[in-house]
């Protein structure tokens, strides 16, 4: 397997260049046609972390894969830095698909997409909008709108999230006058974590487990005006017609967000695969759990693409 760092021009009107890594399978030949996968990182992550790991391992299974940094994040361009606008993050996926369609060695009828955490939710949303994506894989999926509205364990009513919406609007006013306000996407300190699963999120992003210089772990507070009202699964009952594989840990607090899509997605070809003993964060980097997930994803994409 080999890889190459590339830049992808995002044609969605923001004037942004995405930084990405394309992975080639063993024995790659430009005169052949390959199935290709777009791999999207979690909220707060970058291409060198979980997304890059999955992209490399899936390339070893015979796919062309691209892991990329979201607009405004990592090594991609765009201001303000660390904006987490879910609509733009969804469009980023289609921008990578645009790039894949230009490659002579990619079979454009065999483009799939997968993501981890919020990247999985964005992937689902991209597939609803963009049917060049022929199959979808999700790992520890998070619908970022639902998570911010309803809490990690789905115990907050939508209307009770109004203070977050107002905080986002107030931050925009403040940004216009004084400068950027920020919020954590994962706990910034171990003592800030409300439970063990989110303590692991702190550990992943802020210790030697997987910290990376371009992944500071925070987002702009103004992002809340887009996040709170966003639904990654909007109109899935009508337009999500592609095959779907949702991989979740058996003890993941976030599993309900995979179940939400599985319930409503219009496709008849939808599967939930549970990895015994894994929580949400385990599927980011724990070797035994990741390898089990990769085995399922490789089989799924080989069959469906």
C-alpha positions as CSV (number, residue, x, y, z in Angstrom):
1,X,0.0,0.0,0.0
2,X,1.2,3.5,-0.8
3,X,-0.2,7.0,-0.1
4,X,0.1,10.5,-1.4
5,X,-0.8,13.9,0.1
6,X,-3.1,15.8,-2.1
7,X,-5.1,19.1,-2.2
8,X,-8.7,19.1,-3.3
9,X,-10.4,22.3,-4.5
10,X,-13.8,22.5,-2.8
11,X,-16.2,23.7,-5.5
12,X,-19.0,24.7,-3.1
13,X,-18.4,28.4,-3.2
14,X,-16.3,28.9,-0.1
15,X,-12.9,29.1,-1.9
16,X,-11.5,26.4,0.3
17,X,-8.8,23.8,-0.4
18,X,-9.1,20.5,1.4
19,X,-5.9,18.8,2.5
20,X,-6.2,15.0,2.0
21,X,-4.3,11.8,1.9
22,X,-5.1,9.3,-0.9
23,X,-4.2,5.6,-0.2
24,X,-3.6,3.1,-3.0
25,X,-3.9,-0.7,-2.6
26,X,-1.0,-3.1,-3.1
27,X,-0.2,-3.6,-6.7
28,X,-2.0,-0.4,-7.8
29,X,-2.0,0.2,-11.6
30,X,-3.3,3.3,-13.2
31,X,-4.8,1.4,-16.1
32,X,-7.1,-0.5,-13.8
33,X,-10.4,0.6,-12.3
34,X,-10.9,0.6,-8.5
35,X,-13.8,1.1,-6.1
36,X,-13.1,4.2,-3.9
37,X,-14.1,5.3,-0.4
38,X,-14.3,8.7,1.2
39,X,-13.4,8.5,4.9
40,X,-14.6,11.3,7.2
41,X,-13.1,12.2,10.6
42,X,-14.9,12.8,13.9
43,X,-15.9,16.2,15.1
44,X,-12.6,17.7,16.5
45,X,-10.5,15.1,14.6
46,X,-8.1,15.3,11.7
47,X,-7.1,12.9,8.8
48,X,-4.1,11.7,10.7
49,X,-6.2,10.1,13.5
50,X,-9.1,7.6,13.2
51,X,-10.1,8.5,9.7
52,X,-6.5,8.0,8.4
53,X,-6.3,4.6,10.3
54,X,-9.5,3.4,8.7
55,X,-8.5,4.7,5.3
56,X,-5.1,2.9,5.4
57,X,-6.7,-0.4,6.5
58,X,-9.4,-0.3,3.9
59,X,-6.8,0.4,1.2
60,X,-5.0,-2.7,2.3
61,X,-8.3,-4.5,1.4
62,X,-8.1,-3.3,-2.2
63,X,-9.9,0.1,-2.2
64,X,-8.7,3.6,-3.2
65,X,-9.4,5.6,-0.1
66,X,-9.2,9.3,0.8
67,X,-9.1,10.7,4.3
68,X,-9.3,14.5,4.4
69,X,-9.4,17.4,6.8
70,X,-12.7,19.2,7.0
71,X,-13.0,22.8,5.7
72,X,-11.6,25.3,8.3
73,X,-9.8,22.4,10.2
74,X,-6.5,20.6,10.2
75,X,-4.4,21.5,7.2
76,X,-7.4,22.5,5.0
77,X,-7.9,26.3,4.4
78,X,-10.8,28.5,5.5
79,X,-11.5,31.1,8.2
80,X,-12.4,31.2,11.0
81,X,-10.3,28.3,12.1
82,X,-12.1,25.3,13.8
83,X,-15.5,26.3,12.4
84,X,-17.8,23.2,12.7
85,X,-20.5,24.0,10.3
86,X,-22.3,20.7,9.6
87,X,-23.7,21.8,6.3
88,X,-20.2,22.6,5.0
89,X,-18.9,19.4,6.5
90,X,-21.5,17.5,4.6
91,X,-20.6,19.3,1.4
92,X,-16.9,18.5,2.0
93,X,-17.7,14.8,1.3
94,X,-19.3,15.7,-2.0
95,X,-16.2,17.7,-2.8
96,X,-14.0,14.7,-2.3
97,X,-16.5,12.7,-4.5
98,X,-16.0,15.4,-7.2
99,X,-12.3,14.8,-7.0
100,X,-12.7,11.0,-7.3
101,X,-14.8,11.3,-10.4
102,X,-11.8,13.0,-12.2
103,X,-9.5,10.1,-11.6
104,X,-9.2,7.7,-14.5
105,X,-8.5,4.7,-12.2
106,X,-11.7,5.2,-10.1
107,X,-14.9,3.4,-11.2
108,X,-17.4,6.2,-10.6
109,X,-20.2,3.7,-10.2
110,X,-18.3,2.2,-7.2
111,X,-17.8,5.2,-4.9
112,X,-18.7,4.6,-1.2
113,X,-18.3,6.7,1.9
114,X,-17.8,6.0,5.6
115,X,-17.1,8.0,8.7
116,X,-16.5,7.8,12.4
117,X,-18.5,9.7,15.0
118,X,-19.8,13.0,13.6
119,X,-18.1,12.1,10.3
120,X,-20.5,9.1,10.1
121,X,-23.5,11.4,10.5
122,X,-22.2,13.8,7.9
123,X,-21.6,10.8,5.6
124,X,-25.2,9.8,6.0
125,X,-26.3,13.3,5.2
126,X,-24.1,13.5,2.2
127,X,-25.5,10.2,0.9
128,X,-29.1,11.5,1.2
129,X,-28.1,14.5,-0.9
130,X,-25.6,13.0,-3.3
131,X,-26.4,9.6,-4.9
132,X,-23.0,9.3,-6.5
133,X,-22.3,7.7,-3.1
134,X,-23.4,4.1,-3.7
135,X,-23.0,2.6,-0.2
136,X,-22.5,4.0,3.3
137,X,-20.6,2.7,6.3
138,X,-20.9,4.3,9.8
139,X,-18.7,3.6,12.8
140,X,-19.9,5.0,16.2
141,X,-22.2,7.3,14.3
142,X,-23.1,10.7,15.8
143,X,-25.8,12.9,14.5
144,X,-24.1,16.1,15.7
145,X,-27.4,18.1,15.9
146,X,-29.1,15.4,18.0
147,X,-26.1,15.1,20.3
148,X,-25.9,18.8,21.0
149,X,-29.7,19.1,21.3
150,X,-30.5,15.9,23.2
151,X,-27.3,15.1,25.1
152,X,-24.9,12.1,24.8
153,X,-27.5,9.8,26.4
154,X,-30.6,11.3,24.6
155,X,-32.1,12.7,27.8
156,X,-32.7,16.3,26.9
157,X,-35.7,17.6,25.0
158,X,-35.2,19.7,21.9
159,X,-36.7,22.8,23.3
160,X,-34.4,22.6,26.3
161,X,-31.5,23.2,24.0
162,X,-32.6,26.7,23.3
163,X,-29.8,28.2,25.6
164,X,-27.2,26.6,23.3
165,X,-28.8,28.2,20.3
166,X,-28.8,31.6,22.0
167,X,-25.2,31.1,23.1
168,X,-24.2,30.6,19.5
169,X,-26.0,33.7,18.4
170,X,-24.5,35.7,21.2
171,X,-21.1,34.4,20.2
172,X,-21.6,35.6,16.6
173,X,-22.3,39.1,18.0
174,X,-19.2,38.9,20.2
175,X,-17.1,37.6,17.3
176,X,-18.1,40.5,15.2
177,X,-17.1,43.0,17.9
178,X,-14.2,41.5,19.8
179,X,-12.9,38.2,18.4
180,X,-13.5,34.5,18.4
181,X,-15.2,32.5,21.2
182,X,-14.6,28.8,21.4
183,X,-16.2,25.7,22.9
184,X,-14.9,22.1,23.6
185,X,-15.9,19.4,21.2
186,X,-14.5,16.8,23.6
187,X,-13.5,17.5,27.2
188,X,-10.4,19.7,27.3
189,X,-9.4,18.4,30.7
190,X,-9.9,15.0,32.3
191,X,-11.8,16.4,35.2
192,X,-14.3,18.0,32.7
193,X,-15.5,14.6,31.5
194,X,-19.0,13.6,32.7
195,X,-18.5,9.9,32.2
196,X,-15.9,7.3,31.4
197,X,-16.7,7.2,27.7
198,X,-16.1,11.0,27.4
199,X,-13.1,10.7,29.6
200,X,-11.7,8.5,26.9
201,X,-12.5,11.2,24.4
202,X,-10.2,13.6,26.4
203,X,-7.6,10.8,26.5
204,X,-7.8,10.3,22.8
205,X,-7.4,13.9,21.8
206,X,-5.2,15.3,24.6
207,X,-2.7,12.6,25.5
208,X,-0.1,10.4,23.7
209,X,-3.0,8.0,22.8
210,X,-3.7,9.9,19.6
211,X,-3.2,13.7,20.1
212,X,-2.1,15.6,16.9
213,X,-0.9,19.2,16.6
214,X,-3.7,20.2,14.1
215,X,-6.5,18.8,16.3
216,X,-6.9,21.2,19.2
217,X,-10.2,19.7,20.4
218,X,-12.3,22.8,20.3
219,X,-14.7,24.5,17.9
220,X,-16.0,28.0,17.4
221,X,-18.9,28.8,19.7
222,X,-20.7,30.4,16.8
223,X,-21.0,26.9,15.2
224,X,-23.9,26.3,17.6
225,X,-26.2,28.4,15.4
226,X,-25.8,25.7,12.7
227,X,-25.3,22.6,14.8
228,X,-28.4,22.9,17.1
229,X,-31.0,22.9,14.3
230,X,-29.1,20.4,12.0
231,X,-30.4,16.9,11.4
232,X,-27.9,14.6,9.6
233,X,-30.8,12.3,8.8
234,X,-33.2,14.9,7.4
235,X,-35.4,13.2,4.7
236,X,-33.6,9.9,5.1
237,X,-37.0,8.1,4.9
238,X,-37.4,9.3,1.3
239,X,-33.9,9.7,-0.1
240,X,-31.5,7.4,1.8
241,X,-31.8,4.5,-0.6
242,X,-28.2,3.2,-0.6
243,X,-27.0,0.1,1.3
244,X,-26.1,1.0,4.9
245,X,-23.9,-0.7,7.5
246,X,-23.9,0.8,11.0
247,X,-21.2,-0.5,13.3
248,X,-21.6,0.3,17.1
249,X,-20.0,-0.8,20.3
250,X,-22.1,-2.9,22.6
251,X,-21.6,-0.5,25.5
252,X,-21.5,2.7,23.4
253,X,-23.6,5.6,24.9
254,X,-24.0,6.9,21.4
255,X,-25.6,3.8,19.9
256,X,-29.0,5.4,19.8
257,X,-27.9,7.7,17.0
258,X,-27.1,4.8,14.8
259,X,-30.5,3.3,15.7
260,X,-32.2,6.5,14.7
261,X,-31.1,6.3,11.1
262,X,-31.6,2.5,10.9
263,X,-35.2,3.1,11.9
264,X,-36.1,5.7,9.3
265,X,-33.7,5.2,6.3
266,X,-35.7,4.4,3.2
267,X,-33.3,1.7,2.1
268,X,-34.3,-2.0,2.7
269,X,-30.6,-2.9,2.7
270,X,-29.6,-1.8,6.2
271,X,-27.5,-3.7,8.8
272,X,-26.4,-3.0,12.3
273,X,-23.3,-4.8,13.5
274,X,-22.5,-4.7,17.2
275,X,-18.9,-5.2,18.4
276,X,-19.0,-6.8,21.8
277,X,-17.3,-5.0,24.6
278,X,-16.5,-1.8,22.6
279,X,-17.7,1.7,23.6
280,X,-17.9,4.7,21.4
281,X,-14.2,5.6,21.6
282,X,-12.9,2.0,21.4
283,X,-13.7,1.9,17.7
284,X,-11.4,4.9,17.0
285,X,-8.1,3.1,17.6
286,X,-8.2,-0.1,19.7
287,X,-6.6,-2.6,17.4
288,X,-8.9,-5.6,18.0
289,X,-12.1,-3.5,17.7
290,X,-10.8,-1.6,14.7
291,X,-9.8,-4.8,12.9
292,X,-13.2,-6.3,13.5
293,X,-14.9,-3.2,12.1
294,X,-12.6,-3.1,9.1
295,X,-13.4,-6.8,8.4
296,X,-17.1,-5.9,8.3
297,X,-16.6,-2.7,6.2
298,X,-14.4,-4.4,3.7
299,X,-16.9,-7.2,3.2
300,X,-19.8,-4.7,3.0
301,X,-18.2,-2.4,0.4
302,X,-16.8,-5.3,-1.7
303,X,-20.3,-6.7,-1.9
304,X,-22.3,-3.5,-2.4
305,X,-20.0,-1.5,-4.7
